Amino acid sequence: MRRSHLFIAISIFVTIATLLGIFTRTNAIQAAGSLTGSDIAEIQQLYARYNQGLDFRDQDLLLSIFADDAIYTTGSGEAHSGKEAIKKWAEPLLNAGPTVLTHNNTSIVITPTADGAKGRGYWMLFNVEQQPPQPLMTGYYEDTFTKTSQGWRIKTRGSVRGWSQ
């Protein structure tokens, strides 16, 4: 009889502990927010629109991915705050003549946060004038995203060249 009471007490304790763990994990996930498949697809399009905005010299497309108060930090560490500053940074790139470079992204990971989302993706820059195309530079982006009335936009973008050892 004592063993059955002990077994029941232990079973109740384990059940309560398990339920508390599930409840705590669910609350943590909800606090971080959640993303739908549509959210993730829209955010991934920001990476492609950035690349094509630069490669096809399309200023409107390039600027459309950024929130009005976005901050873009280049691989050399220069920070550009707001769309006007980003536009000024991009103008020499957009007016550089025929496109011989292509930007490519891979391995994009998007994670929900309490106030939007964050993402990281590898980038590669290729010279396509040479045959075969030659890789020029690689690195990754560290991004944060915010949902605006126009859809998802980049709030911050940090471009990191290569990898620190």
N, C-alpha and C positions, 0 to 999 in steps of 0.2 A: 504494500500500500504506500509506504514512504517513497519507494522508487517511482511509482506512477505519479505522485505529487511532484517529485523533483523533476521528472521528465516533462510534465505539463508546464511547470514553472519555467524550465529552460526553453521549451518550445515557444511559450508566450514571449519570453524575453527576446529570443532570436527573431520572431515575427515582428515585434515592435521595432527592434533595431533595423531590420531590413526595410520596413515601411518608412522609418525616419530617413534612412539613407536615400531611398527612392524620392521621397518628398523634397529633401535638401537638394539633390541633383536636379530635379525638375525645376525647382525655383531658381537655381543657378543658371540653367539653360535659358529660362524665360527672362531673367535679368539681363543676360547677354544679348537678348533679342533673337530673332530667327529670320531666316531668309527663305524665300520661295525659289523654285526653279527659275521663274521669270526674273526675280531679282538678280540671281547669279548670272543669268544670260545677259541681262542689261549691263551689269558691271563688267563682264568679260568684253562686251562690245566697246567699252571705253578704252580698253587696251588697243583694240584694232583701229578705232577711230583716231587715236593718238598717232599710231604708226602711219596710217594713210593720210592723215592731215599733214604730217611732215613730208612723207614721200611724194605725195601728189600736189604739194605746195598749196594746200587748201586751208587758209587761215580760219575761215568760219568753222570748218569741221574740227580743226585742232582746238580752237577756243571753246567749242560747244561742250567739251568733256569736263571742263573745270567749273566748280562753284564760283560765284562772283568773288568770294573772299579766299579763294584757293591760294596755297603756298606751294610753289614748285622749287625744289632744291636740286640743282644740277649735280652731275658727277664730280665736278670740281669744287662743290660746296657753296656755290652762289645761290642765295635764296631770292626768289621773286614772288612778292606778295600781291595778290589781286590779278584779275584778268588783264588789266592794262599793262602791268609789269611783265606778265607772261607774254603778252603780245609783243612788247618791245624786245624781249629776249629772243622770241622766235622770228622776228622780221628778217634778220640776216640769213637765217636758215631757209626761210620761205622764198627769199629773193636770190638764191644762190645759183640760179640757172638750171639746166637740165638735171633731172634726177639720175644719179648714178649710185645712190645708196638706198638700201631697203632696211627697214626696222622690222624685227621679228620677235614675238613673245612666245614663250612656252612655259609649261609647268605652273600655271596660274593657280594659286590657292586663295580662296575667299572665305573669310570667317565673319560671322555676325559679331557685333559689339553692342553695347548698351545704347549707343547713339548713332548707329549705322552699320558700317562694315569696315574691315581692313583686308588688304590683299598684298600678296607678294608674287612676283612673276619674274622669270629670267628674261633678259633682252639680249639680242644679238644684232649687230650692225654689220651689213655686208656691202662690199663694193661690187655691184653687178655689171660694171663696165668691163671688168676683167673676166676672162673666161679660163677656167671656171670661176664663178664668183668667189671673192676672197673675204673671209671674216676680218673685220677691222677691230672690233671691240666687243666685249661682253660684260654683263653685269646683271643687276636685278633692281627692280623697283620695290619700294616699301610705300604702300598707299593707304590712305583712309578715304572712305566714301561717305557721302551724305545723300539722303533722298530729298530732293527739292520738288517744287510744283512741276518742274519740267522733267523729272525723273532722276535717276542716280547720277551723281557728279563726283569728280575727284575733289576732295577737300584738301588733302596734302599728298604730294608725290615727292619721294626722295629717290634719286637715281644714284645707285652705287656702282662704281666701275670695278669690275673684277671682284675678288673676294679678299678680305683681310685674312692673313694667315694666323 
